[in-house]
């Protein structure tokens, strides 16, 4: 199978979710991701993230973010282990971490230190608030970023407390941005022979997700408000509507979809109503339109409306996770990964890449230090090869 990052070696010092998410994407695309874990502290803390475990140091949470990687047990504060790590850097293209902002320099895993070992090494850093400034020593997590960057204030119904996303999307976006920055910098290093530091902070990633709402505020002073039914700030109808047995999300983002929607549901009369004549009118009369469509859409079930509207207008059912994972559209994303502690295999969600139409291969996440011996043997073999060449 073609793996576009085959031959790329990435060392990573990472914990929990954000950094591991990003490097797993790279592993899925073929990179040799070597996870450096300190055995004296039990390795990545995610190994102990419950409540579901495969053994005492292997949780299903850990498996979610670390498939396809290799684990090497090294304590970088130990002089002997540090020499091994520096030797390993010589064979790597990049070194990634999601350490606290002040720790990369302390552990000497930034470009200022590693460039002395390998001038074209790329050092990718994913921290809470960056490696500069007064907050560089602050710890930080996804939910805190959602809170401080204004995202929670934008999420939820108008009369409820601020609400976080259902999952840690800032962690995932931060990890993805780090992975993109890393690969981009490696391409540059291959072209110029000089590596660099690449920095992404969770806070910056969270601010970046404010997107056009931030543009509107910075230029027009318009602060985004929470709207009823998760409605879009400038388009209607683009929100939740009641059905006979649940909810459906309708998104008529452009005029043609509003027309297609009205005709498909048997309400072409709405197209002639001056209250809904164009996008501006529908936005101004959002409340009236919601009341009218609620009354109409609640006469049939979500499944019935999906049969009528699916592929005609942009709509989606509001599913539970159980329904989402059992839907026909999700089946190609679910795979069973062989695991020695799970006789029937571990069911997981694939990474979302398809190369030449085929999903990328997956193998389970490693045990703590599982690949240490093999990597040391590779280093020894490389050393012998270098001596023979001389």
C-alpha positions in Angstrom: 0.0 0.0 0.0 1.2 3.5 -0.9 2.1 5.5 2.3 3.1 9.0 1.4 5.2 9.6 4.6 7.0 6.3 4.4 10.7 6.9 5.2 10.0 9.9 7.5 11.1 9.3 11.1 9.6 11.4 13.9 10.6 11.2 17.5 8.0 12.4 19.9 7.8 13.3 23.6 4.1 13.5 24.2 1.3 13.0 26.7 -2.4 12.4 26.7 -4.4 13.7 23.7 -3.3 16.7 21.7 0.3 15.8 20.7 -0.5 12.1 20.3 -3.5 12.8 18.1 -1.3 14.8 15.7 1.6 12.3 15.5 -0.9 9.4 15.0 -2.1 11.1 11.9 1.5 11.1 10.6 2.0 7.4 11.6 -1.2 6.6 9.7 0.3 8.1 6.6 3.4 6.0 6.9 5.8 7.9 9.2 7.9 5.9 11.6 6.8 7.6 14.8 9.0 6.7 17.8 7.3 7.6 21.1 9.9 8.3 23.7 8.5 7.4 27.1 10.0 7.8 30.5 9.7 4.4 32.3 10.4 5.9 35.7 7.0 7.7 35.6 5.1 5.0 33.8 5.3 6.5 30.3 2.5 8.5 28.8 -0.1 9.3 31.4 -2.8 8.4 29.0 -1.9 4.7 29.6 -3.7 5.1 32.9 -6.7 7.1 31.6 -9.8 5.0 32.6 -12.3 3.6 32.9 -11.6 0.9 30.3 -8.3 -1.0 30.3 -6.6 -3.8 28.4 -3.9 -4.3 31.0 -2.5 -2.3 33.9 -0.6 0.1 31.6 -2.7 0.0 28.4 -6.1 1.8 28.3 -8.5 2.0 25.5 -8.0 5.8 25.7 -4.3 5.4 25.0 -5.0 3.0 22.1 -7.2 5.7 20.5 -4.3 8.2 20.1 -1.2 6.0 19.7 -1.9 3.4 17.0 0.9 2.8 14.5 3.7 4.1 16.7 6.7 2.5 18.3 7.5 3.0 22.0 11.1 3.4 23.3 11.8 3.6 27.0 14.2 6.5 27.7 14.7 9.0 30.5 16.2 12.1 29.0 17.5 13.2 32.4 19.6 10.1 32.6 23.0 10.7 31.0 23.2 7.4 29.2 19.7 7.5 27.9 20.3 11.1 26.7 23.3 9.9 24.6 21.0 7.2 23.1 18.4 9.8 22.3 20.9 12.2 20.7 22.1 9.3 18.5 18.6 8.6 17.6 18.1 12.3 16.6 20.7 11.8 14.0 18.4 9.4 12.1 15.3 11.4 12.6 13.6 14.1 10.4 11.7 15.7 13.3 11.2 15.8 17.0 7.8 16.6 18.3 6.5 17.4 21.8 3.5 18.7 23.6 5.4 19.7 26.7 4.6 22.8 28.8 6.0 25.8 27.1 9.1 26.2 29.3 10.1 22.5 29.3 11.3 22.0 25.7 14.4 24.2 26.4 14.9 22.6 29.8 14.9 19.1 28.2 17.0 20.4 25.3 14.6 19.2 22.6 14.3 22.5 20.8 16.2 23.5 17.7 18.8 25.5 19.6 20.0 22.3 21.2 19.2 19.6 18.7 20.6 21.4 15.7 24.1 20.8 17.1 23.3 17.1 16.7 21.5 17.4 13.3 21.3 20.8 11.5 18.2 19.8 9.4 16.2 18.5 12.3 12.7 20.0 12.7 11.5 20.6 16.3 7.7 20.8 16.5 6.2 22.2 19.8 2.6 22.0 20.8 2.1 23.8 24.2 -0.7 25.4 26.1 0.3 29.0 25.6 3.5 28.9 23.6 7.1 28.9 24.5 7.4 32.7 24.9 5.7 35.2 27.1 4.5 35.3 30.7 2.4 32.1 30.4 5.0 29.8 28.9 5.2 27.9 32.2 1.4 27.5 32.6 -0.2 24.1 32.2 -3.3 24.1 30.1 -6.0 21.9 28.6 -8.6 21.9 25.9 -11.6 23.0 28.0 -9.7 25.9 29.4 -9.0 27.1 25.9 -12.6 26.8 24.8 -13.5 28.9 27.9 -10.9 31.7 27.5 -10.9 32.0 23.7 -14.6 32.8 23.7 -15.8 29.5 22.2 -17.9 28.4 25.2 -19.7 31.8 25.2 -20.7 31.1 21.6 -22.0 27.6 22.2 -25.3 26.5 23.6 -28.8 27.9 23.9 -29.1 31.6 24.7 -30.7 31.0 28.2 -28.3 28.3 29.3 -24.8 28.5 30.8 -21.8 28.6 28.4 -21.2 25.2 26.9 -18.2 23.3 25.8 -18.0 21.1 22.6 -18.9 17.5 23.1 -15.3 16.4 22.5 -11.9 18.0 22.9 -11.8 19.6 19.5 -9.1 22.2 20.4 -6.8 19.3 21.3 -7.5 17.7 17.9 -7.2 20.9 15.9 -4.0 21.8 17.8 -2.5 18.3 17.1 -3.5 18.5 13.4 -2.0 22.0 13.1 1.2 20.8 14.7 1.4 17.8 12.3 0.8 20.1 9.3 3.5 22.5 10.5 5.9 19.7 11.1 5.5 18.1 7.6 5.8 21.5 6.0 9.0 22.3 7.9 10.5 19.0 7.0 9.9 19.7 3.3 11.7 23.0 3.8 14.6 21.4 5.6 14.9 18.8 2.8 15.2 21.7 0.3 17.5 23.9 2.3 19.4 21.6 4.6 18.4 23.7 7.6 15.7 22.7 10.2 13.8 25.0 12.5 11.3 25.2 15.4 7.6 25.0 14.6 5.3 26.3 17.4 1.6 25.8 17.9 -0.2 26.7 21.1 -3.6 25.4 22.1 -4.7 28.9 22.9 -3.8 30.2 19.4 -5.5 27.2 17.8 -8.6 28.0 19.8 -8.6 31.7 18.8 -8.1 30.6 15.2 -11.4 28.7 15.4 -13.2 32.0 15.9 -12.8 32.4 12.2 -15.1 34.8 10.4 -16.8 35.7 13.7 -13.5 37.2 14.8 -13.2 39.1 11.5 -16.7 40.5 11.9 -15.9 41.6 15.5 -12.5 43.1 14.7 -13.8 45.1 11.7 -17.4 45.8 12.6 -17.5 45.5 16.3 -20.2 42.7 16.0 -19.9 40.1 18.8 -21.3 36.7 18.0 -24.4 35.8 19.9 -25.8 32.4 20.9 -28.9 31.8 18.8 -31.7 29.4 19.5 -31.5 25.9 18.0 -27.8 26.3 17.1 -28.8 28.6 14.3 -26.3 30.1 11.8 -25.6 33.7 12.6 -26.4 35.0 9.1 -28.4 32.3 7.2 -31.9 31.0 7.6 -33.1 28.4 7.7 -29.9 26.9 9.0 -30.7 25.3 12.3 -32.4 22.5 14.2 -36.1 21.8 13.6 -38.5 19.5 15.5 -39.8 16.4 13.8 -42.5 13.9 15.0 -39.9 11.9 16.9 -36.8 14.1 17.3 -34.8 16.7 15.5 -33.4 17.4 12.0 -30.8 20.0 11.0 -31.6 21.9 7.9 -29.0 24.1 6.1 -30.2 26.2 3.2 -27.0 28.1 2.9 -27.6 29.3 -0.7 -30.9 30.3 -2.5 -31.0 27.1 -4.6 -31.2 24.9 -1.6 -34.0 27.0 -0.1 -35.9 26.4 -3.3 -35.1 22.7 -3.4 -36.2 22.3 0.2 -39.5 24.1 -0.2 -40.4 22.1 -3.3 -39.3 18.7 -1.8 -41.4 19.1 1.3 -44.4 20.3 -0.6 -44.4 23.9 0.5 -43.6 25.9 -2.7 -45.9 28.6 -1.3 -43.1 29.6 1.0 -41.1 30.8 -2.0 -43.8 33.4 -2.7 -44.1 34.7 0.8 -42.5 38.1 1.1 -41.3 37.4 4.6 -38.9 34.8 3.1 -38.3 36.4 -0.3 -34.5 36.4 0.0 -31.7 35.5 2.5 -31.9 38.9 4.3 -35.7 38.6 4.7 -35.4 35.0 6.1 -32.8 36.1 8.5 -34.9 39.0 9.8 -37.9 36.7 10.1 -36.0 33.8 11.5 -38.4 33.4 14.5 -41.5 33.3 12.3 -39.9 30.9 9.9 -38.9 28.6 12.7 -42.4 28.5 14.1 -43.9 27.7 10.6 -41.3 25.0 9.8 -41.6 23.4 13.2 -45.3 23.0 12.8 -44.9 21.5 9.4 -41.8 19.3 10.0 -43.2 17.9 13.2 -45.9 16.1 11.3 -43.4 13.4 10.1 -40.6 11.5 11.6 -36.9 12.3 11.1 -36.5 9.2 9.0 -39.4 10.1 6.8 -38.0 13.6 6.2 -34.6 12.1 5.5 -36.1 9.9 2.8 -37.7 13.0 1.2 -34.9 15.4 1.6 -31.7 13.3 1.5 -29.5 14.3 -1.4 -32.0 17.1 -2.4 -31.3 19.7 0.2 -28.6 19.7 2.9 -30.2 18.0 5.9 -29.0 15.6 8.6 -30.7 13.7 11.4 -29.6 14.5 15.0 -28.3 11.0 16.0 -27.1 9.6 19.2 -23.5 8.2 19.1 -25.0 4.7 18.9 -27.0 5.6 15.9 -24.1 7.5 14.3 -21.7 4.5 14.6 -24.3 2.0 13.3 -25.2 4.1 10.2 -24.2 2.8 6.8 -22.1 5.9 6.3 -20.0 5.1 9.3 -19.3 1.4 8.6 -16.2 2.0 6.4 -14.7 4.0 9.3 -14.9 1.3 11.8 -12.1 -1.4 12.0 -11.1 -4.2 14.3 -7.4 -3.9 15.3 -5.7 -7.1 16.5 -4.6 -6.8 20.2 -3.0 -9.5 22.4 -5.2 -8.5 25.3 -8.4 -8.4 23.4 -9.0 -11.9 21.8 -11.7 -10.6 19.4 -9.7 -7.5 18.5 -10.3 -3.8 19.5 -12.9 -2.0 17.5 -11.8 1.6 16.7 -12.5 4.5 14.4 -10.0 4.7 11.5 -8.0 7.8 10.7 -9.9 9.6 7.9 -7.3 9.3 5.1 -7.9 7.2 1.9 -4.9 6.9 -0.4 -5.8 5.8 -3.9 -9.2 4.9 -2.6 -8.0 2.6 0.2 -7.9 3.4 3.9 -4.5 3.7 5.6 -3.3 0.6 7.5 -3.5 0.5 11.3 -1.8 -1.5 14.0 -2.3 -1.3 17.8 -0.6 1.2 20.0 2.6 -0.2 21.6 3.2 -1.4 25.1 5.5 0.8 27.2 9.0 0.4 25.8 7.9 -2.5 23.6 10.2 -1.4 20.7 13.3 -0.3 22.7 15.3 -3.4 21.9 14.5 -3.4 18.2 15.3 0.3 17.9 18.6 -0.1 19.7 19.4 -3.0 17.3 18.6 -0.8 14.4 21.0 1.9 15.7 23.7 -0.7 16.2 23.2 -2.0 12.7 23.3 1.5 11.3 26.5 2.1 13.2 28.2 -1.0 11.7 27.0 0.1 8.3 28.6 3.5 8.7 31.9 2.0 9.9 31.9 -0.4 6.9 31.3 2.5 4.5 34.3 4.3 6.0 
